[in-house]
Amino acid sequence: MFSTHAATFIADDGVAVSWTSSVSAQVTNGLMLFDQPDSDIAGGEIKSREYLVTFETAAWAGLKRSEVLTIGGVAYKLRTDPDLGSDGVFSSVKLSKV
């Protein structure tokens, strides 16, 4: 369903992201969905902020663990390799603020 409209789906709520590949030095600019959900840890005693992006898999080929994205002028490092969604059209990954 989303495969033919993936870019449109991301465009509705996406934020501008820039990535310079550590392998090729190629710069990729585009849109991703950026979330900052809070997580409860220690039985709800502590709140922890997570950073997560969801993106069209094909538009960000080569993105991998430890690469750095710039979102709103802030650098974020990928904590893991992107997790391919069940449909393969979208991927997501958790980030750490650099």
Backbone as XML, in Angstrom:
<?xml version="1.0"?>
<chain id="A" units="angstrom">
  <residue number="1" name="MET">
    <atom name="N" x="0.813" y="-1.191" z="0.000"/>
    <atom name="CA" x="0.000" y="0.000" z="0.000"/>
    <atom name="C" x="0.855" y="1.253" z="0.000"/>
  </residue>
  <residue number="2" name="PHE">
    <atom name="N" x="1.820" y="1.353" z="0.932"/>
    <atom name="CA" x="2.628" y="2.551" z="1.035"/>
    <atom name="C" x="3.740" y="2.616" z="-0.003"/>
  </residue>
  <residue number="3" name="SER">
    <atom name="N" x="4.091" y="1.501" z="-0.614"/>
    <atom name="CA" x="5.250" y="1.490" z="-1.499"/>
    <atom name="C" x="5.144" y="2.506" z="-2.621"/>
  </residue>
  <residue number="4" name="THR">
    <atom name="N" x="3.968" y="2.733" z="-3.159"/>
    <atom name="CA" x="3.822" y="3.701" z="-4.243"/>
    <atom name="C" x="3.665" y="5.122" z="-3.742"/>
  </residue>
  <residue number="5" name="HIS">
    <atom name="N" x="3.407" y="5.300" z="-2.460"/>
    <atom name="CA" x="3.185" y="6.631" z="-1.894"/>
    <atom name="C" x="4.101" y="6.916" z="-0.703"/>
  </residue>
  <residue number="6" name="ALA">
    <atom name="N" x="5.214" y="6.212" z="-0.615"/>
    <atom name="CA" x="6.094" y="6.353" z="0.546"/>
    <atom name="C" x="6.598" y="7.784" z="0.704"/>
  </residue>
  <residue number="7" name="ALA">
    <atom name="N" x="7.055" y="8.396" z="-0.376"/>
    <atom name="CA" x="7.577" y="9.756" z="-0.289"/>
    <atom name="C" x="6.491" y="10.740" z="0.153"/>
  </residue>
  <residue number="8" name="THR">
    <atom name="N" x="5.280" y="10.550" z="-0.320"/>
    <atom name="CA" x="4.168" y="11.413" z="0.065"/>
    <atom name="C" x="3.856" y="11.246" z="1.548"/>
  </residue>
  <residue number="9" name="PHE">
    <atom name="N" x="3.879" y="10.020" z="2.024"/>
    <atom name="CA" x="3.615" y="9.727" z="3.429"/>
    <atom name="C" x="4.638" y="10.438" z="4.322"/>
  </residue>
  <residue number="10" name="ILE">
    <atom name="N" x="5.912" y="10.341" z="3.967"/>
    <atom name="CA" x="6.968" y="10.981" z="4.751"/>
    <atom name="C" x="6.861" y="12.507" z="4.649"/>
  </residue>
  <residue number="11" name="ALA">
    <atom name="N" x="6.506" y="13.018" z="3.480"/>
    <atom name="CA" x="6.451" y="14.469" z="3.262"/>
    <atom name="C" x="5.437" y="15.159" z="4.169"/>
  </residue>
  <residue number="12" name="ASP">
    <atom name="N" x="4.375" y="14.471" z="4.517"/>
    <atom name="CA" x="3.331" y="15.076" z="5.342"/>
    <atom name="C" x="3.841" y="15.538" z="6.707"/>
  </residue>
  <residue number="13" name="ASP">
    <atom name="N" x="4.684" y="14.740" z="7.353"/>
    <atom name="CA" x="5.158" y="15.067" z="8.701"/>
    <atom name="C" x="6.674" y="14.999" z="8.837"/>
  </residue>
  <residue number="14" name="GLY">
    <atom name="N" x="7.388" y="14.857" z="7.728"/>
    <atom name="CA" x="8.836" y="14.689" z="7.775"/>
    <atom name="C" x="9.586" y="15.956" z="8.117"/>
  </residue>
  <residue number="15" name="VAL">
    <atom name="N" x="10.793" y="15.759" z="8.615"/>
    <atom name="CA" x="11.709" y="16.855" z="8.901"/>
    <atom name="C" x="12.935" y="16.695" z="8.013"/>
  </residue>
  <residue number="16" name="ALA">
    <atom name="N" x="13.596" y="17.811" z="7.720"/>
    <atom name="CA" x="14.786" y="17.787" z="6.878"/>
    <atom name="C" x="15.947" y="17.120" z="7.608"/>
  </residue>
  <residue number="17" name="VAL">
    <atom name="N" x="16.601" y="16.195" z="6.892"/>
    <atom name="CA" x="17.731" y="15.447" z="7.442"/>
    <atom name="C" x="18.865" y="15.478" z="6.427"/>
  </residue>
  <residue number="18" name="SER">
    <atom name="N" x="20.082" y="15.577" z="6.918"/>
    <atom name="CA" x="21.264" y="15.528" z="6.067"/>
    <atom name="C" x="22.197" y="14.441" z="6.584"/>
  </residue>
  <residue number="19" name="TRP">
    <atom name="N" x="22.811" y="13.717" z="5.652"/>
    <atom name="CA" x="23.744" y="12.641" z="6.010"/>
    <atom name="C" x="24.900" y="12.652" z="5.033"/>
  </residue>
  <residue number="20" name="THR">
    <atom name="N" x="26.115" y="12.665" z="5.559"/>
    <atom name="CA" x="27.315" y="12.520" z="4.748"/>
    <atom name="C" x="27.870" y="11.130" z="5.015"/>
  </residue>
  <residue number="21" name="SER">
    <atom name="N" x="27.844" y="10.290" z="3.994"/>
    <atom name="CA" x="28.299" y="8.906" z="4.130"/>
    <atom name="C" x="29.759" y="8.859" z="4.566"/>
  </residue>
  <residue number="22" name="SER">
    <atom name="N" x="30.049" y="8.042" z="5.575"/>
    <atom name="CA" x="31.419" y="7.890" z="6.034"/>
    <atom name="C" x="32.245" y="7.067" z="5.044"/>
  </residue>
  <residue number="23" name="VAL">
    <atom name="N" x="31.591" y="6.370" z="4.139"/>
    <atom name="CA" x="32.278" y="5.537" z="3.151"/>
    <atom name="C" x="32.609" y="6.331" z="1.893"/>
  </residue>
  <residue number="24" name="SER">
    <atom name="N" x="31.608" y="7.017" z="1.331"/>
    <atom name="CA" x="31.806" y="7.683" z="0.039"/>
    <atom name="C" x="31.890" y="9.207" z="0.135"/>
  </residue>
  <residue number="25" name="ALA">
    <atom name="N" x="31.596" y="9.778" z="1.278"/>
    <atom name="CA" x="31.525" y="11.226" z="1.496"/>
    <atom name="C" x="30.393" y="11.869" z="0.691"/>
  </residue>
  <residue number="26" name="GLN">
    <atom name="N" x="29.514" y="11.057" z="0.130"/>
    <atom name="CA" x="28.352" y="11.569" z="-0.596"/>
    <atom name="C" x="27.352" y="12.132" z="0.405"/>
  </residue>
  <residue number="27" name="VAL">
    <atom name="N" x="26.794" y="13.297" z="0.103"/>
    <atom name="CA" x="25.807" y="13.935" z="0.963"/>
    <atom name="C" x="24.411" y="13.579" z="0.460"/>
  </residue>
  <residue number="28" name="THR">
    <atom name="N" x="23.568" y="13.115" z="1.376"/>
    <atom name="CA" x="22.173" y="12.819" z="1.076"/>
    <atom name="C" x="21.310" y="13.731" z="1.930"/>
  </residue>
  <residue number="29" name="ASN">
    <atom name="N" x="20.386" y="14.424" z="1.287"/>
    <atom name="CA" x="19.428" y="15.277" z="1.984"/>
    <atom name="C" x="18.038" y="14.760" z="1.671"/>
  </residue>
  <residue number="30" name="GLY">
    <atom name="N" x="17.177" y="14.770" z="2.667"/>
    <atom name="CA" x="15.820" y="14.306" z="2.449"/>
    <atom name="C" x="14.985" y="14.478" z="3.699"/>
  </residue>
  <residue number="31" name="LEU">
    <atom name="N" x="13.890" y="13.742" z="3.732"/>
    <atom name="CA" x="12.962" y="13.826" z="4.852"/>
    <atom name="C" x="12.867" y="12.506" z="5.593"/>
  </residue>
  <residue number="32" name="MET">
    <atom name="N" x="12.722" y="12.599" z="6.901"/>
    <atom name="CA" x="12.477" y="11.449" z="7.764"/>
    <atom name="C" x="11.449" y="11.856" z="8.806"/>
  </residue>
  <residue number="33" name="LEU">
    <atom name="N" x="10.771" y="10.884" z="9.357"/>
    <atom name="CA" x="9.914" y="11.125" z="10.513"/>
    <atom name="C" x="10.804" y="11.050" z="11.742"/>
  </residue>
  <residue number="34" name="PHE">
    <atom name="N" x="10.759" y="12.059" z="12.586"/>
    <atom name="CA" x="11.622" y="12.147" z="13.763"/>
    <atom name="C" x="10.752" y="12.169" z="15.001"/>
  </residue>
  <residue number="35" name="ASP">
    <atom name="N" x="10.978" y="11.196" z="15.883"/>
    <atom name="CA" x="10.213" y="11.095" z="17.125"/>
    <atom name="C" x="11.158" y="11.188" z="18.312"/>
  </residue>
  <residue number="36" name="GLN">
    <atom name="N" x="10.635" y="11.735" z="19.411"/>
    <atom name="CA" x="11.394" y="11.859" z="20.652"/>
    <atom name="C" x="10.553" y="11.351" z="21.818"/>
  </residue>
  <residue number="37" name="PRO">
    <atom name="N" x="10.177" y="10.082" z="21.792"/>
    <atom name="CA" x="9.322" y="9.572" z="22.867"/>
    <atom name="C" x="10.092" y="9.433" z="24.188"/>
  </residue>
  <residue number="38" name="ASP">
    <atom name="N" x="9.369" y="9.600" z="25.276"/>
    <atom name="CA" x="9.931" y="9.367" z="26.605"/>
    <atom name="C" x="9.661" y="7.923" z="26.999"/>
  </residue>
  <residue number="39" name="SER">
    <atom name="N" x="10.622" y="7.324" z="27.680"/>
    <atom name="CA" x="10.461" y="5.966" z="28.198"/>
    <atom name="C" x="10.594" y="5.996" z="29.708"/>
  </residue>
  <residue number="40" name="ASP">
    <atom name="N" x="9.776" y="5.206" z="30.391"/>
    <atom name="CA" x="9.892" y="5.066" z="31.838"/>
    <atom name="C" x="10.890" y="3.958" z="32.141"/>
  </residue>
  <residue number="41" name="ILE">
    <atom name="N" x="11.843" y="4.259" z="33.017"/>
    <atom name="CA" x="12.776" y="3.235" z="33.469"/>
    <atom name="C" x="12.791" y="3.248" z="34.986"/>
  </residue>
  <residue number="42" name="ALA">
    <atom name="N" x="13.337" y="2.213" z="35.568"/>
    <atom name="CA" x="13.399" y="2.065" z="37.026"/>
    <atom name="C" x="11.996" y="2.133" z="37.623"/>
  </residue>
  <residue number="43" name="GLY">
    <atom name="N" x="11.068" y="1.390" z="37.016"/>
    <atom name="CA" x="9.713" y="1.333" z="37.540"/>
    <atom name="C" x="8.972" y="2.653" z="37.464"/>
  </residue>
  <residue number="44" name="GLY">
    <atom name="N" x="9.331" y="3.485" z="36.498"/>
    <atom name="CA" x="8.664" y="4.768" z="36.337"/>
    <atom name="C" x="9.291" y="5.895" z="37.137"/>
  </residue>
  <residue number="45" name="GLU">
    <atom name="N" x="10.354" y="5.597" z="37.866"/>
    <atom name="CA" x="11.024" y="6.617" z="38.673"/>
    <atom name="C" x="11.823" y="7.599" z="37.822"/>
  </residue>
  <residue number="46" name="ILE">
    <atom name="N" x="12.253" y="7.146" z="36.656"/>
    <atom name="CA" x="13.102" y="7.965" z="35.794"/>
    <atom name="C" x="12.516" y="7.978" z="34.392"/>
  </residue>
  <residue number="47" name="LYS">
    <atom name="N" x="12.536" y="9.141" z="33.759"/>
    <atom name="CA" x="12.127" y="9.266" z="32.359"/>
    <atom name="C" x="13.387" y="9.377" z="31.507"/>
  </residue>
  <residue number="48" name="SER">
    <atom name="N" x="13.375" y="8.669" z="30.402"/>
    <atom name="CA" x="14.501" y="8.704" z="29.479"/>
    <atom name="C" x="13.984" y="9.096" z="28.106"/>
  </residue>
  <residue number="49" name="ARG">
    <atom name="N" x="14.645" y="10.016" z="27.466"/>
    <atom name="CA" x="14.244" y="10.460" z="26.128"/>
    <atom name="C" x="14.930" y="9.582" z="25.089"/>
  </residue>
  <residue number="50" name="GLU">
    <atom name="N" x="14.137" y="9.051" z="24.184"/>
    <atom name="CA" x="14.639" y="8.273" z="23.048"/>
    <atom name="C" x="14.568" y="9.155" z="21.814"/>
  </residue>
  <residue number="51" name="TYR">
    <atom name="N" x="15.426" y="8.908" z="20.853"/>
    <atom name="CA" x="15.369" y="9.579" z="19.557"/>
    <atom name="C" x="15.239" y="8.491" z="18.509"/>
  </residue>
  <residue number="52" name="LEU">
    <atom name="N" x="14.285" y="8.649" z="17.606"/>
    <atom name="CA" x="13.966" y="7.613" z="16.631"/>
    <atom name="C" x="13.611" y="8.267" z="15.305"/>
  </residue>
  <residue number="53" name="VAL">
    <atom name="N" x="14.154" y="7.710" z="14.211"/>
    <atom name="CA" x="13.752" y="8.167" z="12.884"/>
    <atom name="C" x="13.164" y="6.996" z="12.111"/>
  </residue>
  <residue number="54" name="THR">
    <atom name="N" x="12.180" y="7.314" z="11.276"/>
    <atom name="CA" x="11.578" y="6.365" z="10.354"/>
    <atom name="C" x="11.710" y="6.987" z="8.974"/>
  </residue>
  <residue number="55" name="PHE">
    <atom name="N" x="12.100" y="6.178" z="7.992"/>
    <atom name="CA" x="12.404" y="6.723" z="6.679"/>
    <atom name="C" x="12.129" y="5.711" z="5.577"/>
  </residue>
  <residue number="56" name="GLU">
    <atom name="N" x="12.043" y="6.220" z="4.354"/>
    <atom name="CA" x="11.873" y="5.363" z="3.193"/>
    <atom name="C" x="13.207" y="4.645" z="2.949"/>
  </residue>
  <residue number="57" name="THR">
    <atom name="N" x="13.195" y="3.335" z="3.037"/>
    <atom name="CA" x="14.413" y="2.535" z="2.959"/>
    <atom name="C" x="15.237" y="2.847" z="1.712"/>
  </residue>
  <residue number="58" name="ALA">
    <atom name="N" x="14.592" y="2.880" z="0.561"/>
    <atom name="CA" x="15.302" y="3.071" z="-0.709"/>
    <atom name="C" x="15.969" y="4.442" z="-0.816"/>
  </residue>
  <residue number="59" name="ALA">
    <atom name="N" x="15.434" y="5.441" z="-0.134"/>
    <atom name="CA" x="15.967" y="6.798" z="-0.230"/>
    <atom name="C" x="17.249" y="6.992" z="0.579"/>
  </residue>
  <residue number="60" name="TRP">
    <atom name="N" x="17.533" y="6.077" z="1.481"/>
    <atom name="CA" x="18.691" y="6.220" z="2.370"/>
    <atom name="C" x="19.578" y="4.979" z="2.320"/>
  </residue>
  <residue number="61" name="ALA">
    <atom name="N" x="19.810" y="4.458" z="1.148"/>
    <atom name="CA" x="20.636" y="3.256" z="0.965"/>
    <atom name="C" x="22.041" y="3.493" z="1.519"/>
  </residue>
  <residue number="62" name="GLY">
    <atom name="N" x="22.549" y="2.532" z="2.234"/>
    <atom name="CA" x="23.890" y="2.617" z="2.801"/>
    <atom name="C" x="23.952" y="3.131" z="4.222"/>
  </residue>
  <residue number="63" name="LEU">
    <atom name="N" x="22.841" y="3.612" z="4.748"/>
    <atom name="CA" x="22.809" y="4.110" z="6.117"/>
    <atom name="C" x="23.044" y="2.941" z="7.065"/>
  </residue>
  <residue number="64" name="LYS">
    <atom name="N" x="23.992" y="3.097" z="7.994"/>
    <atom name="CA" x="24.328" y="1.994" z="8.897"/>
    <atom name="C" x="24.738" y="2.525" z="10.264"/>
  </residue>
  <residue number="65" name="ARG">
    <atom name="N" x="24.921" y="1.600" z="11.184"/>
    <atom name="CA" x="25.305" y="1.924" z="12.560"/>
    <atom name="C" x="26.499" y="2.871" z="12.580"/>
  </residue>
  <residue number="66" name="SER">
    <atom name="N" x="26.472" y="3.811" z="13.486"/>
    <atom name="CA" x="27.518" y="4.800" z="13.749"/>
    <atom name="C" x="27.555" y="5.953" z="12.748"/>
  </residue>
  <residue number="67" name="GLU">
    <atom name="N" x="26.738" y="5.907" z="11.693"/>
    <atom name="CA" x="26.662" y="7.059" z="10.796"/>
    <atom name="C" x="26.000" y="8.202" z="11.560"/>
  </residue>
  <residue number="68" name="VAL">
    <atom name="N" x="26.217" y="9.425" z="11.121"/>
    <atom name="CA" x="25.697" y="10.598" z="11.807"/>
    <atom name="C" x="24.721" y="11.342" z="10.900"/>
  </residue>
  <residue number="69" name="LEU">
    <atom name="N" x="23.541" y="11.613" z="11.430"/>
    <atom name="CA" x="22.525" y="12.404" z="10.746"/>
    <atom name="C" x="22.482" y="13.784" z="11.386"/>
  </residue>
  <residue number="70" name="THR">
    <atom name="N" x="22.183" y="14.797" z="10.582"/>
    <atom name="CA" x="21.976" y="16.139" z="11.121"/>
    <atom name="C" x="20.500" y="16.474" z="10.948"/>
  </residue>
  <residue number="71" name="ILE">
    <atom name="N" x="19.856" y="16.737" z="12.077"/>
    <atom name="CA" x="18.430" y="17.038" z="12.100"/>
    <atom name="C" x="18.252" y="18.355" z="12.848"/>
  </residue>
  <residue number="72" name="GLY">
    <atom name="N" x="17.749" y="19.364" z="12.155"/>
    <atom name="CA" x="17.558" y="20.662" z="12.794"/>
    <atom name="C" x="18.839" y="21.247" z="13.354"/>
  </residue>
  <residue number="73" name="GLY">
    <atom name="N" x="19.958" y="21.004" z="12.682"/>
    <atom name="CA" x="21.245" y="21.525" z="13.127"/>
    <atom name="C" x="21.896" y="20.734" z="14.249"/>
  </residue>
  <residue number="74" name="VAL">
    <atom name="N" x="21.268" y="19.643" z="14.679"/>
    <atom name="CA" x="21.788" y="18.811" z="15.769"/>
    <atom name="C" x="22.251" y="17.468" z="15.194"/>
  </residue>
  <residue number="75" name="ALA">
    <atom name="N" x="23.411" y="16.995" z="15.632"/>
    <atom name="CA" x="23.960" y="15.726" z="15.164"/>
    <atom name="C" x="23.463" y="14.572" z="16.033"/>
  </residue>
  <residue number="76" name="TYR">
    <atom name="N" x="23.057" y="13.490" z="15.354"/>
    <atom name="CA" x="22.607" y="12.264" z="16.013"/>
    <atom name="C" x="23.312" y="11.080" z="15.374"/>
  </residue>
  <residue number="77" name="LYS">
    <atom name="N" x="23.802" y="10.157" z="16.203"/>
    <atom name="CA" x="24.477" y="8.959" z="15.705"/>
    <atom name="C" x="23.519" y="7.776" z="15.751"/>
  </residue>
  <residue number="78" name="LEU">
    <atom name="N" x="23.532" y="6.947" z="14.710"/>
    <atom name="CA" x="22.715" y="5.740" z="14.684"/>
    <atom name="C" x="23.256" y="4.745" z="15.701"/>
  </residue>
  <residue number="79" name="ARG">
    <atom name="N" x="22.391" y="4.268" z="16.593"/>
    <atom name="CA" x="22.805" y="3.327" z="17.642"/>
    <atom name="C" x="22.941" y="1.908" z="17.115"/>
  </residue>
  <residue number="80" name="THR">
    <atom name="N" x="22.189" y="1.589" z="16.073"/>
    <atom name="CA" x="22.214" y="0.250" z="15.481"/>
    <atom name="C" x="22.075" y="0.403" z="13.968"/>
  </residue>
  <residue number="81" name="ASP">
    <atom name="N" x="22.150" y="-0.702" z="13.259"/>
    <atom name="CA" x="21.785" y="-0.676" z="11.851"/>
    <atom name="C" x="20.286" y="-0.448" z="11.769"/>
  </residue>
  <residue number="82" name="PRO">
    <atom name="N" x="19.806" y="0.184" z="10.684"/>
    <atom name="CA" x="18.360" y="0.390" z="10.547"/>
    <atom name="C" x="17.597" y="-0.927" z="10.575"/>
  </residue>
  <residue number="83" name="ASP">
    <atom name="N" x="16.427" y="-0.889" z="11.167"/>
    <atom name="CA" x="15.534" y="-2.042" z="11.266"/>
    <atom name="C" x="14.523" y="-1.953" z="10.125"/>
  </residue>
  <residue number="84" name="LEU">
    <atom name="N" x="14.618" y="-2.891" z="9.209"/>
    <atom name="CA" x="13.722" y="-2.925" z="8.060"/>
    <atom name="C" x="12.322" y="-3.289" z="8.518"/>
  </residue>
  <residue number="85" name="GLY">
    <atom name="N" x="11.350" y="-2.459" z="8.163"/>
    <atom name="CA" x="9.965" y="-2.725" z="8.537"/>
    <atom name="C" x="9.426" y="-3.961" z="7.851"/>
  </residue>
  <residue number="86" name="SER">
    <atom name="N" x="8.274" y="-4.423" z="8.265"/>
    <atom name="CA" x="7.696" y="-5.664" z="7.741"/>
    <atom name="C" x="7.390" y="-5.594" z="6.253"/>
  </residue>
  <residue number="87" name="ASP">
    <atom name="N" x="7.134" y="-4.383" z="5.748"/>
    <atom name="CA" x="6.834" y="-4.246" z="4.322"/>
    <atom name="C" x="8.080" y="-3.955" z="3.492"/>
  </residue>
  <residue number="88" name="GLY">
    <atom name="N" x="9.199" y="-3.646" z="4.135"/>
    <atom name="CA" x="10.436" y="-3.346" z="3.435"/>
    <atom name="C" x="10.500" y="-1.933" z="2.878"/>
  </residue>
  <residue number="89" name="VAL">
    <atom name="N" x="9.407" y="-1.232" z="2.888"/>
    <atom name="CA" x="9.361" y="0.120" z="2.330"/>
    <atom name="C" x="9.975" y="1.120" z="3.312"/>
  </residue>
  <residue number="90" name="PHE">
    <atom name="N" x="9.694" y="0.942" z="4.583"/>
    <atom name="CA" x="10.192" y="1.844" z="5.616"/>
    <atom name="C" x="11.156" y="1.118" z="6.543"/>
  </residue>
  <residue number="91" name="SER">
    <atom name="N" x="12.108" y="1.869" z="7.073"/>
    <atom name="CA" x="13.021" y="1.387" z="8.088"/>
    <atom name="C" x="13.013" y="2.384" z="9.236"/>
  </residue>
  <residue number="92" name="SER">
    <atom name="N" x="13.472" y="1.952" z="10.398"/>
    <atom name="CA" x="13.578" y="2.854" z="11.536"/>
    <atom name="C" x="14.845" y="2.511" z="12.312"/>
  </residue>
  <residue number="93" name="VAL">
    <atom name="N" x="15.299" y="3.465" z="13.083"/>
    <atom name="CA" x="16.502" y="3.259" z="13.886"/>
    <atom name="C" x="16.505" y="4.257" z="15.051"/>
  </residue>
  <residue number="94" name="LYS">
    <atom name="N" x="17.024" y="3.807" z="16.174"/>
    <atom name="CA" x="17.172" y="4.672" z="17.341"/>
    <atom name="C" x="18.490" y="5.436" z="17.214"/>
  </residue>
  <residue number="95" name="LEU">
    <atom name="N" x="18.468" y="6.665" z="17.736"/>
    <atom name="CA" x="19.622" y="7.550" z="17.642"/>
    <atom name="C" x="20.096" y="7.976" z="19.024"/>
  </residue>
  <residue number="96" name="SER">
    <atom name="N" x="21.339" y="8.421" z="19.067"/>
    <atom name="CA" x="21.886" y="9.075" z="20.263"/>
    <atom name="C" x="22.332" y="10.459" z="19.867"/>
  </residue>
  <residue number="97" name="LYS">
    <atom name="N" x="22.032" y="11.445" z="20.682"/>
    <atom name="CA" x="22.489" y="12.809" z="20.410"/>
    <atom name="C" x="23.992" y="12.841" z="20.591"/>
  </residue>
  <residue number="98" name="VAL">
    <atom name="N" x="24.686" y="13.465" z="19.639"/>
    <atom name="CA" x="26.158" y="13.524" z="19.693"/>
    <atom name="C" x="26.581" y="14.748" z="20.484"/>
  </residue>
</chain>
